[in-house]
Amino acid sequence: MIEMQEVWKTYSDGTPVLQNINVRIEKNEFVYIVGPSGAGKSTFMKLMYREERPTKGQIFVNNFNIGKLKQRKIPILRRNIGVIFQDYRLLSKLTVQENVAFAMEVIEASQRSIKKRVPEVLELVGLRDKINSFPSQLSGGEQQRVAIARAIVNNPSVIIADEPTGNLDPETSWEIMKILDEIHDRGATIIMATHNREIVNTLRKRVIAIENGRIVRDTHRGEYGYED
Amino acid sequence: MKIRTLGRHFRTGGQNVIRNGWMTFASTSAIAISLFVLGVFLLLAMNVDHLAKQIERQVEILVYLDLNIPSYERVQVQEAINKMSGVKKVTYISKDEGLEILSQKFGEDGDKLLESFKGENNPLNESLTVEVKDPTTVGKIATKIEKLNEGRTVPPIFKVNYGQGTVEKLFQVTKLMRNIGFVIAVGLLIAGFFLIANTIKITILARRKEIEIMKLVGATNGFIRWPFFVEGLILGLVGSFIPSLLLLIGYNQLLKNSSEEISLLIGRLLPINPYLFQIIGILMMIGVFVGIWGSTISIRKHLRV
């Protein structure tokens, strides 16, 4: 469960990015965050995994009170959230397998459970045969699948995806969406910021539109609603 | 932290050293080169200091006694000097011994040249050689010895000689050399420190993105820091091992090849044990410290993501 109450975010130079955001996302929801570039979507996402701090208001993610979260508790919060980015953000010096295993090493999982679990998730994202490749040897879509595998390997209840298909061609984008939908079916809450009209309008889910730092629309099974 | 996590950190640290091949090369060579220069200089400085000490130790006071001194009076003077503080040893040199020393100084022809002065014809004074504990006090003690003549109608001492003037200059030079050596050593240390720290900083700067990613996945600062610590340790060990080995081989060769020629000129070079081992110990300590310090300090600011 994610909840924001009267959340404001102003950057140090005084520019308001988010203004009076009130939103509640239930467990196992799938939500698209849409809106023009610079509207505040990314900041909205960053607040949830505490890369940004709200200037005012309260945010709850899985019982964590984000505004009051102590610096050293941030890693604990992030272990309960899987984050996926447009630019994949894989560790370039590690192989596919090691990148996914890293997330499990962080929570001090045993070698045995790592050896068992990592091939499982790589199977799920369809990368079983590339476990020993380095990110630079993979296509964009493959890299994103590794990132997804890493995000879900610890079974987090929330997945935050910031334009996960932004760098991918339509066909690959759909492969990624299939995986995310599958993860959703298995019980995860998914919040995904996107510019992809076709996806939003085809795979219908709840749509929250942000413009000029405010939520201007929040509809279940909504439409993308912008011309590209 | 669980034991298996500690094991993981050491594995990852070692893996980083190998996979960051180029960066590893850059930082280890920075460490190795700085420490090599420092090591060579320390070796040089220690040998110069050793040489200076040898020269200083040769400083002694020659007390020429009166030509007609009776032997009981000679013994009195000898005992009086022996009692003075700072005096290590007093050696009596008879007329014959004096001639012997002189003839040795002339070399092979000495015996022939001085033959006519042997026995009754010996014109030399009896003398006392005074060795002192601290070479720098030689002037003061010489003055004290001269004062033994005071109040005596027939002064027992003819002349006191310790190389007045020259000895003072020698001490000035050795003192200056030591000071300059110290300043250069400190300068090299600081320069090396900055070179190494900077190189390591750059290598870690390049990994700033990686650190950010690790934090996003939920890694704690400690978890991120450990492998860097291990990596710094390895870089420091390798970086100080290389110059140590080079110094050991090089100095050993130097000792072997030049022992005869050089030792005659300037005295013996210091042996490898313990002196070079001390230097190697210092280099290892600096290397490891700088390696760890460089890598852990440099990531600190990146950890506040």
Interface residues (C-beta under 8 A of the other chain):
Chain A: Y49 E51 R72 I74 P75 I76 L77 R78 R79 V83 R89 L90 L91 S92 K93 F102 A103 E105 V106 I107 E108 S110 Q111 R150
Chain B: M1 K2 R4 T5 R8 N16 R19 N20 K209 E210 E212 I213 M214 K215 L216 V217 G218 A219 T220 N221 F223 V305
